[in-house]
Amino acid sequence: MVESTVDLDQDKALMGRAAANFIQTAKGFVSDVYLEKDHKIFNGKSIMSVLSMGAGVGSQFILRVDGPDEQQALERLLDYLDHEIRAY
């Protein structure tokens, strides 16, 4: 299992279209993807789970990936969160 803490900048949120694109990216990997926020675990491949997390502008959460392609998945998902999402 690999993990990284994610701090969403003031212009980023993991909601709406950004959440849907994150999930599509996560589903491209075999590994399980989990998000932890406020001591609660959310399935990173489920739209309802990710949306219920409430990762609005300025949120912090832990991204965990577990499986055979975990390092590649973590790197790709972090790249998405760092460079491809914006608050809508």
C-alpha positions, 0 to 999 in steps of 0.5 A: 500500500502506498499513500500521500496526503493531498492538500487541495489549493484554494482553486481546487475541489474534488466535486462534480466533474472533477470527482467524475474524472478522478474516478474514471482515472482511478478505474483505469487501474487494478489497484483499490483506491481509497480516500480518507478524510476526517477519519472516514474512508471513502472508495475512490472508484465510487462517485457516491462515495467521493462526493459524500466525502465533501472535498471542497476548496482547501480540503485535505485528505489522504489518498491510499492505493493498494494493489499490483499497480499501486505506485503507477496509480498513485502517481497518476492520481496525484498528477491529476489532483495537482494539475488537472482539476479546478473548482467549478 
